[in-house]
Amino acid sequence: MAPRKIQFVNLGLEPWEVIDMDLEIETVEEGKRYKPVARYVLEREDGDYWKEWLQTHCIELNVMTARGARPRLYTPCLSRSL
C-alpha cells in the first residue's frame, strides 16, 4: 500500500476512554462494507474486540457537552491528543 499524501490527526476520544468516562455511545447499523480501523487500535492487546465494536458504535465529540456533561472536559482530552 502506498503511503498517504495527507496526515490524519486524531483529535477525538478513544472508545475505551469514553466508556471509562461514562459518556454517551451511539449504536449504529452495521454497514454492508467493513469500516477501516486505525492500526494503533488493532495493535492493542484487545484490538480485535475494538475492531468489531467500532463497526456498530459511534462516539461524537459533542458528547462531552451534551446531556449534562461538563463542558470543560474536552480541553484536557484535546491537549492530551495534541
C-alpha positions as CSV (number, residue, x, y, z in Angstrom):
1,M,0.0,0.0,0.0
2,A,1.4,3.4,-1.0
3,P,1.8,6.0,1.8
4,R,-0.9,8.5,2.2
5,K,-0.3,12.0,0.9
6,I,-2.2,13.5,3.8
7,Q,-1.7,13.2,7.5
8,F,-4.6,12.3,9.8
9,V,-4.5,13.8,13.3
10,N,-6.8,12.1,15.8
11,L,-8.3,14.9,18.0
12,G,-11.1,12.7,19.3
13,L,-11.7,10.4,22.2
14,E,-10.9,6.7,22.1
15,P,-13.8,4.4,22.7
16,W,-12.2,2.9,25.8
17,E,-11.8,6.5,27.2
18,V,-15.5,7.3,26.5
19,I,-16.5,4.1,28.3
20,D,-14.3,5.0,31.3
21,M,-15.8,8.5,31.4
22,D,-19.3,7.0,31.3
23,L,-20.3,9.2,28.3
24,E,-23.0,8.5,25.7
25,I,-22.3,6.0,23.0
26,E,-24.4,5.7,19.8
27,T,-25.3,2.3,18.3
28,V,-25.3,2.3,14.5
29,E,-26.4,-0.2,12.0
30,E,-23.6,-2.5,10.7
31,G,-23.0,-1.4,7.2
32,K,-22.6,-3.6,4.1
33,R,-18.9,-2.7,4.0
34,Y,-16.3,-3.1,6.6
35,K,-15.3,0.2,8.2
36,P,-11.5,0.5,8.4
37,V,-10.0,0.8,11.9
38,A,-6.7,2.6,12.7
39,R,-3.6,0.5,13.1
40,Y,-3.0,1.6,16.7
41,V,-6.4,0.2,17.6
42,L,-5.6,-3.1,16.0
43,E,-2.2,-3.2,17.7
44,R,-3.8,-3.1,21.2
45,E,-4.0,-6.3,23.1
46,D,-7.8,-6.1,22.8
47,G,-7.7,-4.7,19.3
48,D,-9.9,-7.4,17.8
49,Y,-12.6,-6.6,20.3
50,W,-12.4,-2.8,19.4
51,K,-12.3,-3.6,15.7
52,E,-15.7,-5.3,15.9
53,W,-17.1,-2.8,18.4
54,L,-16.3,0.1,16.1
55,Q,-18.4,-1.5,13.3
56,T,-21.6,-0.9,15.3
57,H,-20.8,2.0,17.6
58,C,-20.2,5.7,17.2
59,I,-19.0,8.5,19.5
60,E,-19.4,12.2,18.6
61,L,-17.1,14.8,20.1
62,N,-20.1,16.9,21.2
63,V,-21.0,14.1,23.7
64,M,-18.8,15.9,26.2
65,T,-21.0,19.0,26.2
66,A,-24.4,17.2,25.8
67,R,-26.8,16.0,28.4
68,G,-25.1,17.4,31.5
69,A,-21.5,16.5,30.6
70,R,-19.1,19.1,32.0
71,P,-18.1,21.5,29.1
72,R,-14.5,21.9,30.4
73,L,-14.0,18.1,30.0
74,Y,-12.9,18.4,26.3
75,T,-10.0,20.8,26.7
76,P,-7.8,18.3,28.8
77,C,-8.6,15.5,26.3
78,L,-7.7,17.6,23.3
79,S,-4.5,18.7,25.0
80,R,-3.5,15.1,25.6
81,S,-4.3,14.3,21.9
82,L,-2.0,17.0,20.6
